[in-house]
Amino acid sequence: MLLDKIIGHKKVVEQLKKSVENQKISHAQMFVGPEGSGILESAIAYAELILEANKDENSGVDINSFSHPDLHFVFPVYGSSQVKPVSKDFYSEWTEFRKENEYPNLNDWQKKLGFEKKALSIYTSEAAEIVRSMSLKSYEGGFKVMIIWMAEYMSEKVANKLLKIIEEPDGKSVFILVTEDENKIISTIKSRTQKIYFNRLSDEEVKNYLVNKHNIEESRAMDIASRSEGNIREAISLLNNSDLDAEFQGIFVDWIRASFQANTGKLVKWAEEMNKMGKQFQLNFLKYSARVFRQALLENYEAKDLSFLKLEAGGFKFESFISFVHGQNIHIILKELDEGIFHLERNGNAKIVLLDLSLKIARSLHMKYS
């Protein structure tokens, strides 16, 4: 059973199992949770349980296949002003995508489609296709399940057209809307769905997943888990890009030394060099830096059992550095890093953003604890 393989969310999983056992399956549900918490995986596992429990005894369909005839998907796609495609036009890519990715996010899907810089949407044209798919007779004589992934990308017109079928469904139809941001879904849809909330995963759950699934040592798994903030997708990304840490160490050390010295010339040169890197590299570096500052604070307050990071590049004295990170400047430092990430994500001039950030970090590090 796929639900038994879901990481964490024990109470939610039990709730879903009981709804099928007791045949109290709500025809319209909304799975809400943060990125990397497993909401898509949980929706698919729940759909499997519903279809398995209600299928015809003579069915020869593989319930674990990636193309079950009674399981339908809707997801954001890209269309031009002339052409508004529907999800079924991309089903082969979707099947490959699900096979290739663990706990994927929308950026992964954009890359799969080759539309990294394009805005995806669930277009109005999708509404008629949803109605058509769910009006067909069930292949196995039981339920039909429609999973709408990233439902917050539905246009208002699509949502309004779905209201009727959600309000007056076929008795054997189940809609599962999967969303990371329920506030972007119109209230009339939200009021007609049963909400299932998924919390972020604990560090321990992410660590165990990495140890058991990816066969890495516990100390390294705990380090990655603490950085992922309950996001398994981020944990997998960190695991696959762990070589970047060594590179980030050297860049961080150069940056902090120039900041301590308040050497504007060196900080300008540093920002110019960072400007040559891609945006994703810059974003990852700032996230790495936030992690270093958090770990420094933990060590400064003698919470060493929660600290998994050490900087050794260029003879850097981490034990000296931690004394400059304290309760009165850590919030300012993390706030400035978050703002730097915010501006880079919105295509701000990287050189200006990073130089401005550097000057603010330099001032914060010289703030005395009182």
N, C-alpha and C positions, 0 to 999 in steps of 0.2 A: 504494500500500500504506500503510495507516494506521500500521503500525509504524515506517515511515521518517519519520513526522512527529512521533514521540515526542521530547520535549526531553530530552537527556542519556541516561544509562543505556545507553551503547553496547554494553558487554559483555553486559548482560542482554538487550538486543534481539537481538544476534547469537545468544545461547544459545536464545532462543525461536524464531528463524528456523530454526536447525539442527534443533531438535526436530521441526519440521514437515517439513523437507526429508528427514530420516532416518526419519520415521514413528515417532519415539520420544516420543510425547506421553503424559505421565503423566495418568492419568484423574482424579487429585485433586491440585490445586495450590493453594498459598497465596501470594498476592502481598502482601508486607509492606513498608510504607514510611510515612514521615511525611506529614502533611497537605500537599497542594500539590506532591507529588513526581510525581504522574501515575500512580498505581497503577490507578485505575479506567480511565483512558484507555488504559493499557498492556494491561489485561485485555480491553477491548473490541477493541483492535487485534489482539491475539493470537487472539481468538475469530474475528475476520474472516479471519485468515490460515488458521486451521484449517478453517473452513467453505469458504473459496474453494478450498483445495487438495484438498478431498475431496468437492466437490459433483458432482452428476450433470451430465454435459456438456450435456444438453438443458435445464438449469434456466434459467428466465427471471427468477429472483429477483434483485433488486438487493442485492448484498452490502453496500453502504454505506447501505442504508435503516435507519431507526430502529426497524423492526418486522420483523426477519428471523424467519421461522417456526421456525428451528432454534436461535435464540439467546434464552435465557430469563434473566430477572433476578429476584432476590429482594433486598429492601432493607427497612430499618426503616420501620414505619408506626405509626399511632396507633389504639388501640382502647379502648373503654370496658370496664368490668367485665362487661358483658353481651355485647358483640360483639367478637370477635377477628378482624379482617380479614386478608386475605392481599395480597400484592404486586399480583396481577393486578387487584385492585379499583382500583388507582391507576396503571394503565399509561398512561393518557392524560396524567396529570400528569407521570409519569416521562419520557415522550417529550418533552414540552414542556420539562421541566427540563434534559434533556441538550442540547437545542437552544439553550437560553437561557444556559447557564452553562459557563464555561471552568474546568476544574479545581475543581469544587464541593466543599464540605464538608457535614457533616450539618446545620449551622445553615442553610445555603442551602436544603436540602431541607425542613427544618421550616418555613421561611418560605413556600416554595412550597405546602405543604399547609395553611398557616394555623395551624400548631400550634407557634409559637415557644416557648411556655412549657410544652409538654407533652413528656413522656418518650416517645420512640419505641422500638419493639422489633420483633424478628422473633418472632412468636408461635408457639405450638405448632401452631396451625391450619395454619401454612405447611408443616409437614413433609409432610402428606398431599398437598398441592398440588405440592410438589417431586417426590415419588415419581411422581405422576400425569403431570406434564409430561415427566419423563425416561423414562417407560415407553412413551411414544408413539413411533410409527415416525417416523424422520427424514423431513421433507418432501422433502429433496433426495437422500435415500438415502445420506447420509454421516454426519458426526458431529452430535451435539446438544451444545450448550454451555450450562451453567448458571453464571452469574456471581452470587455472593452478595456484595453490597456492604455494607461495615461489618459483617462477619461476627461481630465481637465483640459485636454486639447480639442474637445468637441466644440464646434461653433455653436452659438446659441440657437441657430436654426435647426441644427441636428438634434440638440437636446429637446427642443420644443416638439419636433416631429416624433421623438421617441416617447413622449409622455403618454400618448394613447395606448401604445402597445404595452407599456409598463403598467398602466392603470388597468387595462383589460387584456391580460396575457392569455395565451393558450394555457390550459391547465398543466401542460407538460413542458413549459418554457421557463428557463432560469436565466436571468441576466446578472452578471457579476461585473460591476464597474471597479476598476483598479486605479487608484489615484494616490499621488504623493502630496496633493494639495486640494483638499475638498472645498476650500474657500473659492476656488475658481470655477466650481460647478454651480449652475443656477439652482436657486433654492427650491424650485418646483420639482426638480429631479431629486435633490437631496431628501426632501420631505417624503418621497415615495419609495425610499430604499431603506433596508435594514443596514445599519452601520456596524462593521466589524473592524475594530481598531488594533493595529499592530504597533507595539512599542519598538524602540531601537533595541538591538541585541546587546547583551552584556559583554564585557571584555572576555569573560570566562567562556561564554558560548562561542564567540568568534575564535578564541584561542583553540578550543577543542576541535572546532571545525577544521582549522588549518593543520593541526597535528594529525587528525584522523584522515582527512581528505588529501592533504598535500604532503604528509609524512615529513614534517620538519620538526626540529627540536623545540621543546616547550619554551625555552627562554626567548628564542627568536619569534616564535608564534605569539608570545605575550607582548613582545615589543610591537609587533605589527598590529595586534588587536588593540592595544592602547592608543595607537595612532589612528586607527580606522574609525573610532567613535561609533561603534556598533553597526558599521556599514560593511557587509561582507564583500560587496563589489569593490569598495575601496581597499579592503584588506588584500584581495586577490591582485589588484593593481599594484599595491605596494610590494607584494611578494614577487611579482613578475618584473618589477623595476628596481629591485633592491640595490643594483649596482650604482644607481643614481646617488644613493646616500653618500658614498665615498666622494663623489664629485661635489655634492652639496656641502660636505664638510669643509673642503678647501675654500669654496666660495664664501661660506659663512664666516670662517675664520678671518679671511681677508677683509670682509665687510665690517665685522665687529672691531677688529684692530684699528681700521681707519676711523670708525665711529668713536672709539675711546680717545683717539688722538685728536678728534674733531678736525681731521685733515680734509678740508673741502676739496682740494685737488684730487686726492685719492678717491674720495667718494664720487666725484664727477666721473673719473676714469672708470670706477667700478660700475656706475650706472650705464656708461657707454658700452662697456663689455656685455653687461646683462641685456642691453637693448638689442644686441645682435642675436640673442637666443630667441627661440619661438615663445609664443605666449604661454603655451602649456608648461614649458620648462620654467618660466618665470613664476607661474601660479604654483607649481609644485614646490619651487624653492621657498616661496613665502609661507606655504603650509608647513614645510619642513622647519623653517625658522620659528614659527609659532610653537611647534613641538619642542624645539630646543629650549626656548624660553620657559615653557611650562615645566620641563624636566629640571631646569636650573632652579626654579622656584621650589620644587619638591625637595631637591637636595639641600637647598638653603634652609628649609624648614625641617630637615632631617627625616623626610619621608622617603628614605632611600630604597625601601622595599617596593615602592611604586615607580622607581626610576629605572629605566632600561637602556638609557642612551649615554654614551660617552664620546666626547670629541677628542681626537688624538692628532688631527692633521696639523702639520707645521709646528709641532711642539706646543700646541695650545694648552694653557693651564685651565682646565674646566673648573677645578676646585677654586681658583681665584675668580673666575668669571661669575660663579654663582652668587658671590657676595654682593654683586651689583644688581641682582634681580630680586626684588622684595615685594611685599604686599602693597606698597604705595606707588610702584611704577608698573607692575605687571599688567594691570588693567589698561593702562595707557598704551603700553607696548602692543598688547594683543589687539586693542581697538585700532591702532594705526596699521597693523598688519592686515586686519580684516578690511579696512578701508582701501588699502593698497590692492588687495585681491578684488574688491568690488570695482575699482576703477579699471583694472586690467581686463576684467571680464567684460567690461563695457567699452573695450577698445580705446581706453585712454592712452596717451603717448607714454610708452613704457619708460623712456629715459627720464621724463619729467616726474612721473609717478614714483619711480624708484629713488630718484635723487631727493625728492621731497620727503619720502618715507625715511631715507637714511638720516637726514638732518633731524627729523623728529625722534628717531630711535637714539641718536647721539645725545640729544638733550635729556631723554628719559633715563638713559644709563648713568648720567651724571647727577640724577636726582638723589639727594641724600635721604636716608631713612631716618625719620624722627618719631 
